[in-house]
């Protein structure tokens, strides 16, 4: 079907074709799964909850738990307060979580349900908690839902209790469990105590033991979220994803924060480690310097396969910006850079990267869709595509090498176990990119030109 995409570009304002995002509740659900013994709850219809859970389960190949208010026609007309109160009672009775994290859907937002009033009017069992955030599906994207849910936890739980401690807060951005494990390794090597929030490692990458556990051992504990209010500092990773929860914590508990780019590639990882080194007043350990040197070495080794190659990068805003910086570091040209998440800041930051590297003719667009991208490529092609599984049809239709990176990846396995963050993550990403380009060279080579040593 995508072979029928027209080359002539028309301006569209009210139509999205093959969106480069999904809805807010998907991100809210993922953030809630990163809290220990938390039951995410979708305040809307059963179909909404099924979609959100299925979307995450297909990406992680793990069960994404979640409950629902199960709206019917009556709730749609008269409000979902009764449904929510009954649901919360049943969830605590049957599934026994420590906390329920409620997010809204387009239906409950449209009818104007007041979740704050509903929660205040509930009979919540002693020692249990209910928090909420508003996540209308027709505004923003899953990235907005993710940071809105983080902010919801902070508003309800985080307190400055006058008990300062030495653990810094770490907001990881919208990343995979493998990235969260890598962040924990980096902070451990830097000898900096930390609270990672949220933390989906040991939850969405839990091992197979033969026994199903509804609440795996991972996730940020409630006590840790409360104690964020006494953190000496927060390191918020991903400037467009983590600023809102960091700002909420700053206003609520006067916790200062450093906002740094998602640490993909050399410069962005350098930025994070430099900030940590200054904070901790200690040098970056040799183990990390060694990893950095290895990354630079392999980029230099393969530069003639990378230099000047044109790339299309699409996906979540912070991931795309970090990937754009990394391909620039490798001497490639990020010809098309796009995200489905709205926001002018994305375009400003992307064009700033183009300017720093002296590039002209590159295009950046927010609130875009993959129909846009396909039309751009039809008019002026690229050598490589980087993005989610939704780009595979374009890659096939236009015969372009394609590296799956970011969210969601629905048609491959084990990707969420491996990091993209840090020097190690960049090394893996470099390998995937060079393999895609070199496989294409081998495929297209005449028999007499097929090289064994490349």
Secondary structure, DSSP 8 states (H G I E B T S, - for coil): -GGG--SS----SS--SSBS---HHHHHHHHHHTBTTEEEEEES-HHHHHHHHHHHHHHHSS----EE----HHHHHH-SHHHHHHHHHHHHHHT--SEEEEEE-HHHHHHT--HHHHHHTS---TT-EEEEE---TTSS-HHHHHHHHHHHHHHHH----S---S-EEEE--S--HHHHHHHHHHHHHTT--EEESS--TTTTT----SS--SS-S-SB-HHHHHHGGG-S-EEEESTTTSHHHHHHHHHHH---EEEE---BSHHHHHHHHHHHHHHHTS---HHHHHHHHHHHHHHHHTHHHHTT-EEEEEESHHHHHHHHHHHHHTT-EEEEEEESS--HHHHHHHHHHHHHTT--S-EEESS-BHHHHHHHHHHS--SEEEE-GGGHHHHHHHT-EEEE-SS---SSSSGGGS--SHHHHHHHHHHHHHHHHHHHHHHHS-GGG--S--
